[in-house]
């Protein structure tokens, strides 16, 4: 997935889908999905996230002692936080039937002391969305193919987690033995148009930061790389669609040199002498962009350590994940 980080960052969408820059040295591109053919140097590990325990239970009749399932109630699973997750696959297609079944189910959930209700409505069930809203559901988030709604039962402030609030971007600093930096010119109407900049982009769902950096560099320039270290990150707010934005700057080692650009997003790409790259007025005039490049150069000259990725197990989800830290002192 491409990303438009202009030389270092942040943008807010306007109605005509252009960017208004805050600090422009690595501005991220609009999000478009595309197939990646990059070969990653490390395996991708899934993100750590809040897990719901999907138990094979059903909502039963208001008579708790009765083991039978009442067909007039909605099918749902218990989560680990005293709430329920409704089964999208068994929702009534009729709006009236859905409203009636929800009211009956809500009474049952209240009696059982349930708290939050999660309702995923698939695209083909879109007619149920206004009914759910009328019944008191709120929008939580949407992704291709579905919208997630929530309902908070207790008469107290809602304790359900908020919708995703951040997008994560990467910038790849790739420098070869000739002290040439791999740079690109974006096809964009923003203020960084015409500036030679680092390859940037957004990471994909369930993709590690270092893997996203390797992939984006490959997609934009055709150059294969391997991850060395994370050198810095920038945190900005009210960027695209009023989301907060994290941009991680990664140092990568080139494994190839031939350049093949993605002409849908990139105007040009080349290996540029480091001195020529940092002499661009754009970088000299922007404190954030200038500092990022200074940090990258320091890391390349072994004057700055940065953070390397280490795989560790976590009891949160029982899986391996990456922890980035400076291990110079063998902590």
Buried (B, 14 or more C-beta within 10 A) or exposed (E): BBBBBBBBBBBBBEEEEBBEBBBBBBBBBBBEEEEBEBEBBBEBBEEEEEEBEEEEEBBBBBEEEEEEEBEEBBBBBBBEEBBBBBBBEEBBEEBEBBBEBBEBBBEBBEEBEBBBBBBBBEEEBEEBBEBBEEBEBEEBEEEEEBBBBBBBBEEEEBEBEEEEEEBBBBBBBBBBEEBBBBBBBBBBEBBBEEBBBBBBBBBBEEBBBBBBBBBBBBBBBBBBBEBBBBBBBBEBEEBBEEBBBBBBBBBBBBEEEEBEBBEEBBEEBBBBEBEEBBEBEBBEEBEBBBBBBBBBBBBBEEEBBBBBBEEEEEEEBEEEBBEBEEEEEEE
